[in-house]
Amino acid sequence: INLLFDQIESQLRATPDVIVNCWTSSPMPSLMAPEPMSIYIDHLSSAARFLYTYGQVGAERFRARNKKGVIVNVISHDNHEDLTGVESMAALVSGFTHSWAKELTPFNIRVGGVIPSVSHTREDLDERHWAEIQDELVRNTAYIVSNEYFSGRVVATEV
């Protein structure tokens, strides 16, 4: 990840001040599913590792360069027909967002989160509606980046 940031800084001759920390979630086994629990644990720990690592490296870069910045944790889902696990990922993003904002505010680093709404039933979500939700994820991310007072909160997309 540091090499990625080094390359970006080298090519752009600037340090990024926005990190969109996006995780695309896949369906996860339910509590009563026959799959071994390790599948669920591996999926959740992969998401946590990815989000945490990029967030940590980004925050370290901002701080080392004394740069104001914003980290936006975003959760998407790759299957509109099976939303299992979205709630777990949303809780992970919410927890990271709140705790990181507390820790990073003294360094002028804001943290926000965007999660898909899970208030819809499976029958409600067709492919077109799912595309609208994805568009709303992008709009909410742009809102967080542009709003200097937004930090420590998570926005759920509603369409």
C-alpha positions, 0 to 999 in steps of 0.5 A: 500500500505504501508503494501505491501511495509512493507511486501516486505521489511521484506521478502527481507530485502531490499527496492525495487528501481523499481516500475512498476506502471501498469494500465490495461485499459478497453474500455471506453464509447465514448463522444456520448455513451448513458452511463452516464458520471459517467462511464467515470469519474469513470474509469478515476479517478480510474486510476488516483487514482491507479497510483498516490497512488502507485507513491506517496507511492513509492516516499515517500519510496525512499526518506525516505530511501535516495534511488535512484529509478525509477518509470515506469508508464505503460498503457496496455489495456485488449481488442485489439478489442476496444481501446476506452479510450487508448488516455485518459489513455496515456495523464494521464500517460504522464502528471503524468510522466512529472510532477513527474519527475520534482518533484522527480529528486532532490531526485535521483528518475527517472520517465518514462512512457510506453504506447501502440501505438494507430496508428493502426486501429481496423482492423490492430490489431489481437490477435497475433499483440496485444501480440507483443505490450504487449511484447514491453511494457515489453521491453520498461519498462526494457529499462527505468529501465536500462537507468540511463539517462531516466526520464520525458519521455514517450515511445509509443510501436510500432510494 
